[in-house]
Amino acid sequence: MALDNNEKYIEILTSIISVVVGQIKGVASINLEPGTVFTKIKKNNSHKSINVTISNNYVVIDIFVNVLFGFNVPKLSSEIQQKIKEEIENTTKFKVKKTNVNVVGVVF
């Protein structure tokens, strides 16, 4: 079954987001389940935890992360939003309308 253009773009954007967030100090994992840590970025797991909606070249992103204990959650969430926005807007034709960072757990 062939993917339409939006589905292709969503796959690309999700991959970019996975890499960017995986490099941020303080993020333990991209995951819907609390308490997990990166062992390596797994395409299937991270993509379920990143939802991208495209409308008129604007994207809305929902991402679910676990953070490491000792990091300031509001500052970390803001950094995640900023880095995603910068990378998406610098490497694609899309503009980020909104990024919702959902912290689902803290890893000790």
Secondary structure by P-SEA (a helix, b strand, c coil): ccccaaaaaaaaaaaaaaaaaaacccccccccccccccccccaaaaaaabbbbbcccbbbbbbbbcccccccaaaaaaaaaaaaaaaaaacccccccbbbbbbccccc
